[in-house]
Amino acid sequence: MFRKFAKEDVHSRSNVKSSVQRSLKSKLVSQYPKLEDVIDELIPKKSQVELIKCEDKIQLYSVDGEILFFQKFAELIPTLKLVHKFPDAYPTVQVDRGAIKFVLSGANIMCPGLTSPGASLPEAPGYEKDSVVVINAENKESALAIGKLMMSTEEIKSINKGHGVEMIHHLSDPLWHFNLD
């Protein structure tokens, strides 16, 4: 999604009213219930929240100058910077070591990279198709990427071929390096 993202893709920037901030907080908590305990730390009451409208109907949300989440259509998706602050608040899958270089180049993740030794998928019932997941890697502490499941985790385990996760955002992509100044 952010393969060719640059400052030229930004159309407008505006501050968000406190009423909209409250609705953003409740939407984040409803999507990621584990954020409830830290939501006021994430978006403090007196913080400056800015909406940055970009190309392809992508909206970035900046809290005190740092982009913490973005939206394409209805779903709010955390950036890796937010995931690194609160790593246990999101659905997570793990790829094996062999998949790391492909993930960091922005490639979609193949099912065998999620089912081989060193990889990890959640126990049944798992996650549904189109769920946003954080991608960790074998023997690494921090998340590498964020993606969207192209099939349920149960289907990934049973079919075990083809694309399993569509890449949205990864370390060192243009969103990771994006600076508002």
Sequence and secondary structure as in RCSB ss.txt:
>XXXX:A:sequence
MFRKFAKEDVHSRSNVKSSVQRSLKSKLVSQYPKLEDVIDELIPKKSQVELIKCEDKIQLYSVDGEILFFQKFAE
LIPTLKLVHKFPDAYPTVQVDRGAIKFVLSGANIMCPGLTSPGASLPEAPGYEKDSVVVINAENKESALAIGKLM
MSTEEIKSINKGHGVEMIHHLSDPLWHFNLD
>XXXX:A:secstr
  TT  GGGEEEEEE  HHHHHHHHHHHHHHSGGGGGGHHHHS TT  EEEEEEGGGEEEEEETTEEEEEEETTE
EEE HHHHHHSGGGS EEEE GGGHHHHHTT  EETHHHHSTT B   TT   TT EEEEEETT SS  EEEEES
S HHHHHHH  SEEEEEEEETTSHHHH    
